Amino acid sequence: MTVQISQRHALNEVFYGNFLTYFTTTGEARDIGNRQTWLHRLPDFAADGSNAALDLAVQAAASAFSFATTRHPPLMQDACTLYGKALSQHSHVLRVGKRVTVHTVSTSVLLSLFEAMNATTAAAYRTHISGAAELVKLAGPEQCWMGVLCQLFFHIRVQMAFVYLTTRRADRSTVCAEEVLRETLTYRDVPVFQRLIGHVTRLTALYLDLEDSPEKEDKRTRMPDLLDLEEYVNVKAEVDALWLEYSLAAEQRGQVLCWQDEGGKMGYRDAYTALCIAYFASARALFSILAPRLAASYVDVTDYYQQMLDIAEYLTTFKIGCAFMRMATPLYLVAMHAKRREQREVATGIFEQWRVVGLGGISALALERIYRRRMVEGVAVATM
């Protein structure tokens, strides 16, 4: 028993050291206005003894992360065993209707991180993220200790954008982010990145309505819905204004957001800035994709798909897990819509790499849709 406890302690030390470094960035703390993110508070929550499921979820995520970095099979066996126990305990807590706390939400998020690293089923990651968002609504503002619940929701919301983008209409979650932020969490000063995610999500809703349209052959040329067109115009104006606000704020602080070195490589203020720019590029890409379908005017010669790929390459040098996870949405758009085949192949290749470097669950969601689309397009070409 003593050996097991010491092994667990050593594993948790690895988790709280390497894992926290892997999944956090300094730029994010500045953006959300807190010195530490929710992951830094996690050791206190897991150790206070109030939620056994959270403690087990921490151990499961620690083992899965250790397996991803060492490829030592027994670690994955332990991870799956601990995950099953955590899931059982967590399900019991939810079934008996106990009060939802920040510990409960943290458990769901940690279980989603486990699924992001190692998918047990194709839908498990999606289920945990959607469930965590629902739990935030039930927790209420009294659980927002030192901003942790808000930060948890910020993480959930970014992942929901990707889940939403890669999910069929019938399986989508309909959690209203603005309702959670303004009413449940009473959050007023929403960070730039979260405001941007809101705009990307609105564009994604337009995109998915057209992608899932039953009239597959003429969806690109059918008469646009005037309400959709109005939404498109409004979001475009808001994204333009947000970029101006973001760039001017950096300029006033004497900072440069990005630059190109003599060799042509892009550099960025920090990893979090690179992520923000990637999501601005995602919004621009969606404007370009949606414009002809909505009979809207959009002229921009910038290759935003290449910009997103450049940022993905830049972020690999930092080995930051949250950056990889959050790049899923931009990379998915590149893989699905880049005009150049080599760009689509590079983005798809990154998802393939994620299968073996610890983000198998996220890659599974993306690749399922990417390959299905390519198969449909291949059949269409073959029958012409």
VEXDRENTOR-416991 format. One record per residue: x, y, z of N, C-alpha, C in turn. Coordinates in steps of 0.001 Angstrom, whole numbers, plus 500000, padded with zeros to 6 digits. Each point is the difference from the previous one (the first is absolute). Layout:
VEXDRENTOR-416991
XYZXYZXYZ/...
END
This chain:
VEXDRENTOR-416991
500837498786500000499163501214500000500866501257500000/501061499989500813500904501160500070500654500268498646/500368498892499308500626500147498675499028500634499022/498707499550500048498991500552499098499798501486500253/499952500389501276499811501414500340501173500839499507/501229499498500194501173500754499558500043500106498486/499570498928499310499961500047498537498982501027499537/498834500012500667498969500969499633500485501418500251/500703500199501121500533501329500318500996500445498926/500877499075499591500995500330498969499311500335498681/498943499235499679499272500231498759499317501362500018/499411500332501156499341501294500111500993501156499914/501213499791500526501029501026499892500347500268498539/500102498911499224500246500144498563498855500761499353/498791499621500389498810500645499438499992501500500283/500193500359501258499912501403500383501194500817499495/501080499319499671501153500702499441499930500067498495/500259498875499351500049499965498532498659500296499357/498923499436500559498685500180499394499566501464500030/500181500648501148499606501402500097500820500867499052/501290499715499901500837500738499053499530499771498579/499603498767499707499587499624498644498682500652499587/499092500171500959498660500450499652499695501456500377/501008500802500355499741501397500340500965500923499266/499591501259499819500853501009499380499910501287500804/501102500746500047500022501250500760499082501044499385/499907500011498705499158500992499331498543499875500378/499554498772500255498604499793500362499694500638501348/500891499852500964499778500600501315499828501508499880/500797500623499105499870501438499796498642500347499392/499552499191499064498752500286499296498785499876500908/499985498975500864498842499808500859500073500841501269/501143500666500226500113500890501148500340499300501293/500394498731499940500413499253501194501458499589499866/500695499933501099501402499585499947500123498513499716/499004499232500419500036498563499792498716499535499322/500101498911499222498819499429499376499407498938500922/498852499455499614499318499020500849500864498770500250/500857499650499046500847498828500193500978500182501169/500414501241500239500888500255501134499276499816501336/498692500187500000499215499821501222499623498537500228/500147499194498962499542498622500052500585499189501149/501297500117500314500539499208501119499238500201501312/499591501240500264499252500276501228498640499297499985/499315500049498853498688499368499903500097498484500150/500994499405499322500126498541500007500420499473501365/500682500834500788500554499530501268499091500274501199/498895500737499808499199500372501172499043498900500463/499940498885499252499223498845500439498506500111499833/499511501041499344498550500187499881499399499304498788/500835499522499088499476499366498795500963498902499543/499648498747500304500870498867499660500145499850498488/498936500326499254500053499869498538501062500920499412/500142501196500564501000500943499498501404499464500238/500238499450501183501315499439500302500337498872499019/499027499127499715500213498909499056500205500531498580/499265501051499642500134500579498660501382500613499812/500527500630501061501355500543499941501005498879499755/499843498908500741500924498875499833499889499393498599/498772499890499484499803499440498662500664500870498944/499786501330500109500604500926499034501519499983500122/500496499884501240501445499951500210500603498768499342/499343498856500172500504498759499411499940500052498476/498896500537499461499868500099498538501052500934499430/500242501106500705501021500946499545501385499374500062/500263499267501071501303499339500135500201498958498906/498915499289499658500096499028498908500301500702498675/499355501152499780500211500734498747501443500457499856/500653500268501129501376500494499935501046498888500090/499605498818500537500973498915500161499700498782499135/498714499847499583499533498835499244500215498708500788/499896500053501316500165498827500863498613499382500229/499684498841499387498644499433500008499336499880501365/500715499582501067499313499882501293499364501310500472/500573501124499621499427501289500390498613500188499385/499841499549498752498703500131499351498986499048500613/500453498817500404499101499061500677499499500596501310/500931500597500753499613500663501252499046501163499719/500301500749498945499172501160499656498563499584499714/499829498936499239498656499539499647499243499494501233/500713499302500885499372499522501235499544501171500864/500885500983500173499671501180500803498885500812499353/500030500093498679498955500729499270498637499358500240/499957498653499929498738499306500231499459500256501399/500879499984500999499578500275501381499528501446500148/500740500930499389499624501423500077498649500226499340/499801499369498847498737500163499276498833499433500806/500222498866500646498955499391500821499641500888501191/501023500512500680499773500890501145499300501286499562/500454500547498889499437501251499490498537499800499605/499708498897499334498624499701499597499098499859501218/500525499385501062499223499843501235499669501359500605/500992500882500034499771501352500541498894500703499231/500033499871498676498997500671499175498624499349500142/499969498665500160498719499291500121499274500343501292/500747500093501095499351500251501290499605501464500165/500380500819499027499550501390500004500661500886501021/501248499701500344500712500874500924500244501367499365/500212500988500854500231501358499520501241500036499098/499860500624498845501122500106499060500984501036500524/501257499603500136501041500886500499501094500160498954/500948500857500304501133500178499104500788498692499882/499945499167501045500653498691499951499329499104498953/498665500048499964499258499177499044500342500385498571/500015501309499745500328500482498653501442499632499650/500907500165500967501405499652499761500149498528499631/499203499150500639500052498565499693499613499750498555/498898500620499555499574499830498604501064500483499024/500621501125500325501028500538499106501215499084499961/500410499468501156501138499082500025499691498714499237/498769499508500120499611498825499229500026500302498505/499647501234499645500067500383498581501454500079499530/500901500452500876501420500022499651500525498585499785/499530499068500830500374498595499798499548499538498624/498757500312499653499466499585498694500700500732498859/500405501244500249500742500731498964501322499311499693/500620499442501058501279499323499812499824498579499486/498959499325500493499827498583499658498512499677499933/499435500027498820498557499809499848499590498568500308/499055499824500940499457498675500251498903499675498985/499246501030499582499027499867498910500064501269499170/499434499953498798500054501152499105499256501202500580/498939499737500795499161501093500485500321500433501427/500926499311500680500213500257501430500493501413500269/500951500480499212500531501347500212498894501035499855/499212499845498950498874500908499757499037499981501187/499712498821500526499047499857501094500486500698501264/501266499829500348500544500623501208500023501522499893/500388500518498837500044501455499823498600500592500100/499031499389499319498618500502500054499441499884501410/500307498882500667499523499818501369500596501007500959/501286500310499816500656500986500867499355501370499847/499646500354498767499345501294499760498650500065500705/499250498902499970498709499962500683500180500122501519/501054499381500514500249500052501447500326501415500458/500716500762499169500303501389500365498705500778500202/499024499755499139498705500674500137499337499660501329/500175498756500437499364499558501240500759500434501250/501302500256499849500823500329501162499637501355500595/499864500996499140499629501311500504501184500835500439/499813501317500143501099500921500304500646499794501358/499266499396500948500595499819501334501162499014499966/500113499216498930501107499055499869501199500599499266/499885501246499599501072500615499206501105500522500911/500654499084500688501038500343500964501243500507499283/500368501271500280501186500632499409500014499894498459/498812500002499405499925499990498539500217498648499360/500124498941500811500330498684499450498892499478499092/498744500151500411498909499482499193499920500718498657/500260501309500008500050500743498732501107499451499104/501154499751500581501119499487499219499695498614499446/499357499172500823499588498682499527499083500138498791/499062500935500102499075500183498884500710500537498770/501002500847500187500769500493498860500657498826499261/500585499075500778500603498816499375498934499175499280/498886499742500695498925499197499421499490500634498713/499847501314500022499394500699498868500845499895498740/501328500097500159500885499869498841499883498593499417/499946499003500873499870498629499520498622499746499396/498981500663500535498658499861499431499947500526498571/500769501042499716500031500542498636500471498931499019/501012499231500399500506498927499141499005498840499925/499448499616501156499023498917500028498802500350499128/499533501220500113498853500471499219500304499936498501/501205500410499644500395500043498591500064498613499388/500288498985500800500207498648499484498863499043500346/498850500545500386498888499171500456498786500179499104/499333498906499722498788500066499189498893500744500745/499047500504499228498938500825500557499292499326501178/499653498715499866499202499315501021500744499831501317/501338500041499961500792499734501201500555501258500654/499642501172499500500623501214500523499416500442501335/500872500515500847499571500602501255499543501431499730/499017500460500771499462501340499761500206500921501211/501071499778500743500287500857501152500287501417499516/499273500969500536500187501394499602501124500613500833/501115500281499340501173500515500714499718501345500652/499334500881499291499721501323500539499124499920501247/499059499057499987499132499832501166500814499564501211/500940499070499784500834499515501101500890501118500525/500638500728499100500932501048500408499300501142500717/498909500477499427499354501209500520499065499717501174/499272498864499941498978499742501011500496499039501088/500559498862499589500447499023500995501250500470500724/501003500445499235501281500374500598500120501496500284/499017500774499570500001501464500156501340500604499591/500560499496498899501297500472499507499750501186499077/500715501091500229499746501220499237501111500322499003/501240499973500448501123500398499147500565498764499288/499327499574498926500385498770499292501294500240499225/501003499122500171501284500172499308499847499996498483/500958500610499322499966500112498533499862498625499348/500799499037500458499967498691499360498633499353500118/499349500158501155498672499417500175498957500723499162/500137501298499851499090500731499110500169499528498565/501257499762499623500282499501498659499399498610499795/500112499125501009499405498671499915498501500110499775/499368500971500647498572500214499796499677500306498547/500808500847499371499774500333498589500238498786499103/501057499246500292500291498801499199498863498990500127/499440499872501193498890499073500213498775500421499201/499728501299499942498866500486499208500211499722498509/501232500192499538500305499682498600499889498503499743/500417499210500981499910498551499867498556499551499862/499087500652500737498579499662499891499507500227498582/500397501113499378499630500260498606500611498950499084/501250499685500238500734499029499185499329498628500062/499635499564501207499414498675500162498599499921499418/499240501079500091498671499997499394500091499749498497/501036500552499374500187499794498564500601498632499704/500956499563500843500621498688499803498985498875500147/499062500162500944499023498946500269498714500159499202/499991500986499123498799500240499204499655498765499186/498715499583499965499638498800499254500169500151498495/499904501240499501500163500193498564501485500114499680/500702498868500082501454499974499911500526500616498712/499347499753498899500572500403498722499913501495499762/498975500648500554499848501418499685500161500902501221/500589499472501072500112500814501206500923501197499803/500937499918499039500915501104499763499365501094499146/498910499667499320499410500973499080498564500370500366/499437499362501034498620500319500349499898501425500529/498798500557499942499790501354500484500295500069501497/500796500965500426500360500076501419498835500444500866/499980499533501224499050500456500989500429501398500437/499076500953499977500356501381500325500468500140501449/499446499188500902500453500051501383501428499482500120/500335498968499209501378499495499986500951501058499470/499586500673498962500840501045499407500217501146500986/498935500358500715500120501065501000500950499586501122/499905498739500435500896499486501032501446500045499518/500216499593498763501341500004499408500596501413500016/499229500972499553500469501384499937500307500528501398/499127499689500962500211500471501375501255499398500619/500194498685499809501172499348500585501275500535499362/499964500222498707501190500532499318500381501365500579/499015500860500207500279501321500564500568499879501413/499480499040500777500460499816501372501419499431500047/500323499083499093501356499438499957500992501074499581/499635500816499003500872501098499572500270500956501157/498950500325500753500153500918501135500846499369501103/499830498707500230500765499322501047501478499937499635/500311499746498724501405499976499578500636501378500184/499263501035499680500515501352500175500270500277501473/499068499600500864500176500177501446501220499225500492/500149498778499538501086499116500436501356500536499558/500106500399498762501275500491499469500369501361500572/499004500878500213500268501313500577500461499884501450/499407499045500739500402499795501399501466499590500079/500422499132499092501409499581499977500896501175499619/499557500788499032500783501151499547500178501015501128/498956500222500777500080500952501101500970499540501090/500191498668500102500959499466500962501399499879499402/500153500457498764501290499924499331500389498595499592/498991499135499779500262498602499660499644499725498536/500708499056499419499720499550498634499381498613500094/498851499807499351499307498724500091500726498900499231/500480500314498801500677498993499179500965500685499046/500937499232499472500998500538499075500563498858499160/500702500361498964500634499009499120501506500203500034/500757498908500254501445500150500075500624499973498604/501305500125499934500680500067498710499823498725499181/499795498887500678499804498736499293498563499764499578/499118500965500291498601499870499600499109499340501039/500570499572501144499194499355501032499306501046500864/498780499657500421499236500911500833500337499816501479/500056501126500709500167499983501444498829500728500638/499717499699501268498843500570500681500383500444501408/499225500902500550500282500532501343500116498866501017/499113499040499922500062498790500827499040498980499392/499975498802500588499176498928499446498516500361500025/499561500679501056498584500347500100499599501021498934/500898500923499701499753500955498915499858499270498674/500874499019499773499917499210498771498644499316499885/499500499470501121498684499359499988498896500994499648/500062501182500595498993501025499690500004500318498512/501183500183499434500105500330498577499481498844499155/500236498767500446499487498836499269498478500014499954/499367500443501082498533500039500008499453501198499222/500745501089499958499604501078499088500084499489498561/501051499227499692500135499417498666498860499020499718/499575499255501014498876499074499840498729500762499637/499785501113500690498824500821499683500065500500498567/501182500472499566500161500489498624499762498871498993/500498498810500318499781498857499105498508499692499888/499289500058501112498560499742499973499251501084499223/500455501247500107499406501057499170500129499648498523/501186499553499625500261499658498597499163498808499548/499869498998500858499217498806499667498519500345499855/499503500841500909498572500301500041499563501022498955/500888500899499615499623501113499121499256499560498738/500544499082499186499277499622498786498690499275500284/499923499312501122498781499265500327498878500940500436/500391501168500540499012500971500469499863501188499053/500651499911498838499994501098499027500529501286500623/501014499844500859500607501148500665501300500367499297/500413501221500183501251500470499404501120499879501029/501060499269499643501152499884500893501260499867499155/500855501022500056501234500004499220501179500119500960/500858498992500016501184500005500853500999499025499391/501153500496499609500974499161499297500950499283500959/499890500267501298500881499343500968499720498495500035/501061499198500026499844498545500099499911499626501481/498778500047500528499810499715501423500239498531500331/499813499121499034500273498585500242501492499784500265/500846500674499227501433499882500236500382500640501324/499333501089500340500267500654501279499716499047501160/498901499259499900499666499042501053501022498873500074/500475499537498867501030498961499979501311500522500585/500351501243499666501223500598500554499929500074501526/498828500354500506499833500099501450500082498615500638/499427498997499343500092498630500514501461499561500083/500779500344498990501425499655500005500721500741501123/499674501270500163500614500808501053499715499413501377/498753499569500238499610499513501319500638498662500345/500379499209498999500620498708500292501325500171500743/500652501137499830501285500225500678499814500215501496/498775500333500423499737500259501419499529498758500738/499484499007499250499478498770500622498965500339501075/499006500795499628498939500407500915498719499269499605/499531499120500881498846499180499673498743500790499722/499741501054500803498777500768499778500039500698498652/501199500392499565500130500633498684499668499005498905/500498498765500137499677498979499011498494499764499956/499381499851501167498566499743500057499212501134499360/500393501216500281499250501143499495500254500258498517/501093499445499475500260500130498569499155499038499172/499218499147500667499194499024499274499016500676499048/499341501066500443499025500679499145500660500629498762/501070500807500166500665500538498808500508498914499060/500623498956500548500546498940499150498895499237499279/498872499829500647498870499319499357499514500803498789/499925501310500147499587500839498868501000499910498854/501296499944500328501020499843498952499812498665499289/499852498926500767499875498662499420498762499876499118/498947500709500341498741499882499264499883500976498842/500635501201500105499667501051499041501171500725499349/501231499707500382501128500700499376499965499788498486/500335501054499271499934499918498533501111499129499426/501127499934500700501126499197499512499996498627500659/500144498981499172499949498628500498501088499733501033/501203500560499766501089499732500944499696500560501384/499269501104500059499610500547501297499020499065500700/499035499483499251499040499059500585500708498758500515/500997499532499246500722498795500401500841500234501254/500609501182500100500798500310501191499111500013501245/498845500657499909499086500073501143499503498610500390/499639499199499008499557498631500280501125499193500628/501220500208499520501160499300500557500229500333501459/499718501237500390500153500386501410499017499223500870/498755499893499539499025499204500751500440498543500088/500582499485498934500504498621500021501129499861501025/500871500999500079501089499970500988499457500020501419/498915500747500200499412500099501328499531498650500525/499711499074499089499563498672500433501055499308500862/501274500315499771501076499293500694500778500884500972/499624501278500124500725500880500918499129500478501156/498845499365500193499226500317501191498750500812499795/499519500174498759498733500700499767499128499179499051/499917498701500295499269499085499131498520500268499928/499389500434501116498569500253500006499607501159499110/500764501074500063499717501164499162500206499665498534/501092499301499690500276499653498605498913499086499441/499449499114500833498960499086499531498773500761499519/499594501026500761498851500810499589500250500691498666/501191500587499861500310500744498777500126499074498794/500766498925500145500284499123498865498749499283499505/499084499710500916498749499362499587499266500854498970/499893501289500278499308500894499068500831500285498755/501305500160500166500867500309498854499954498879498971/500158498765500461500040498877499063498621499692499422/498942500250500772498662499806499453499752500997498856/500416501235500203499812501005498949500784499627498750/501232499549500188500826499645498848499428498794499257/499414499080500747499398498841499367498798500419499154/499176500895500551498833500504499263500443500746498745/501010500849500147500491500755498853500605499068498941/500684498932500461500575499042499063498937499268499228/498895499633500679498884499336499328499362500938498988/499866501265500387499388500984499101500826500158498730/501318500051500148500888500149498837499912498755499112/499952498825500639499976498744499248498726499829499187/498899500608500453498725499842499299499745501082498971/500905500966499898499804501088499028500251499510498578/
END
